[in-house]
Every structure is written in structure tokens, then in C-alpha cells.
Amino acid sequence: MAVSDYLRCLKPGSSLVVVGSLYLGMVLGGGSLVVPLGPFLLLSLVGVAVSAGSHALNMCFDLELDRLSHPDRPLPRGRLKARRLLLLSLLLFSLSPLSLLLGPPVLLLTSLGVLLGLLYSLPPFPLGRWYTSYPASSLGYVFLPLLAGASSLSRPGGGGLGGWGRPSSSPSSPSSSPP
């Protein structure tokens, strides 16, 4: 039971797509390539946690299939216990409420990501089947994070976290307002 076995189950490479989508959403929502660091780090933490939690959960539910198709993975090889990986998945999912710091829309999108991660693996509706896996993955890795990134900066006053979002415009004086 090595850290590398857990990392392999969490598929960190997939999380890079989530972080990239969050960044792009923040760029689109904020209108600048420079995004506020605090919200970006918080979104990245939550996005990576939801993505990794989804992968860990999927590894647990695909154990019997992986014994045949991927016997080299840590769970089928017996290097990890499914119960521990399931607990890690739940721990990672438990970080999702932190997204409320960026506003209710971001929490809603994060919750949809968790729900999608559950539905991807859990019977009786596993979205991981060949005909649903690509749309579900696109939704979870790209579309929801893109919307969450944009939503994190769309609150009045510049977003959550003490206004770390878009810079607020200063009120204009009567002499500088257009006629």
C-alpha cells in the first residue's frame, strides 16, 4: 500500500482537465487572462477533490471488471483495500461544500459534479457504460467546471472570498458620466 497506488486510482492527469476548464471559465467570466488567485486555488482544490473522488469511487465499483480488463491496477492486485479507497472517495467528496465560499451557483455546480460522479459508478444507473461515458465525462471534466469558473466571478461585488473576484468599478462622479 504505497502512496503511488492511491495516486494511480485518483487519476491526477484527469484533474488537470478540470483545472484547465475552471481557469478558462474564470477567464470567460472575468474578461481577463489574469484570474484572482484565491478563488482559483479554492476552485482547483474542490474540482480536483471531486474528480479524484469520482475516480476512486469508480475504481471500487469496477473492481470485478478490472480483475479481467485491468489486473495490473492496485485494487485487483490487492495492493489497496476497496473499503479504504471508498473512504478516501467520501473524504474527497466532503470537500465540495467549500465551494459555497464562492457563492450558491458554484456550490450547485459542484454538487452536480458530485452527483455525476456518483451516477457514473453506482448501480443501477452507471453512466460509465460505453454509450454514456463520453457525454458524462465531458459534462464532468469540462462543462460543469467551465460554468463553475465563470460563476465564481459573477456575483455582485466581485465574487466570494471577500471580494477576490472581478475588480469592482468605482462610482463615477457626475462630471465624468456621459451626457
ChimeraX attribute file (.defattr): number of C-alpha atoms within 10 A of each C-alpha:
attribute: neighborCount
match mode: 1-to-1
recipient: residues
	/A:1	10
	/A:2	9
	/A:3	7
	/A:4	10
	/A:5	14
	/A:6	18
	/A:7	14
	/A:8	14
	/A:9	22
	/A:10	25
	/A:11	17
	/A:12	15
	/A:13	11
	/A:14	14
	/A:15	21
	/A:16	16
	/A:17	18
	/A:18	24
	/A:19	25
	/A:20	17
	/A:21	24
	/A:22	28
	/A:23	24
	/A:24	21
	/A:25	25
	/A:26	31
	/A:27	19
	/A:28	18
	/A:29	21
	/A:30	22
	/A:31	13
	/A:32	12
	/A:33	11
	/A:34	10
	/A:35	22
	/A:36	18
	/A:37	11
	/A:38	14
	/A:39	23
	/A:40	19
	/A:41	13
	/A:42	16
	/A:43	28
	/A:44	23
	/A:45	18
	/A:46	22
	/A:47	32
	/A:48	25
	/A:49	24
	/A:50	30
	/A:51	28
	/A:52	25
	/A:53	29
	/A:54	29
	/A:55	24
	/A:56	29
	/A:57	25
	/A:58	24
	/A:59	24
	/A:60	22
	/A:61	17
	/A:62	18
	/A:63	18
	/A:64	14
	/A:65	12
	/A:66	18
	/A:67	14
	/A:68	10
	/A:69	12
	/A:70	15
	/A:71	15
	/A:72	12
	/A:73	18
	/A:74	23
	/A:75	23
	/A:76	22
	/A:77	13
	/A:78	12
	/A:79	13
	/A:80	17
	/A:81	14
	/A:82	19
	/A:83	10
	/A:84	13
	/A:85	22
	/A:86	19
	/A:87	14
	/A:88	18
	/A:89	24
	/A:90	17
	/A:91	14
	/A:92	21
	/A:93	25
	/A:94	15
	/A:95	16
	/A:96	24
	/A:97	15
	/A:98	16
	/A:99	26
	/A:100	16
	/A:101	17
	/A:102	27
	/A:103	19
	/A:104	16
	/A:105	17
	/A:106	26
	/A:107	20
	/A:108	17
	/A:109	22
	/A:110	27
	/A:111	18
	/A:112	15
	/A:113	25
	/A:114	22
	/A:115	15
	/A:116	19
	/A:117	27
	/A:118	19
	/A:119	18
	/A:120	24
	/A:121	22
	/A:122	16
	/A:123	10
	/A:124	7
	/A:125	11
	/A:126	17
	/A:127	21
	/A:128	19
	/A:129	12
	/A:130	8
	/A:131	9
	/A:132	12
	/A:133	14
	/A:134	13
	/A:135	13
	/A:136	20
	/A:137	16
	/A:138	11
	/A:139	16
	/A:140	27
	/A:141	23
	/A:142	19
	/A:143	19
	/A:144	24
	/A:145	29
	/A:146	25
	/A:147	21
	/A:148	28
	/A:149	31
	/A:150	23
	/A:151	24
	/A:152	32
	/A:153	30
	/A:154	20
	/A:155	17
	/A:156	11
	/A:157	15
	/A:158	19
	/A:159	21
	/A:160	21
	/A:161	15
	/A:162	11
	/A:163	17
	/A:164	20
	/A:165	26
	/A:166	21
	/A:167	13
	/A:168	12
	/A:169	8
	/A:170	6
	/A:171	8
	/A:172	9
	/A:173	7
	/A:174	8
	/A:175	7
	/A:176	8
	/A:177	8
	/A:178	6
	/A:179	5
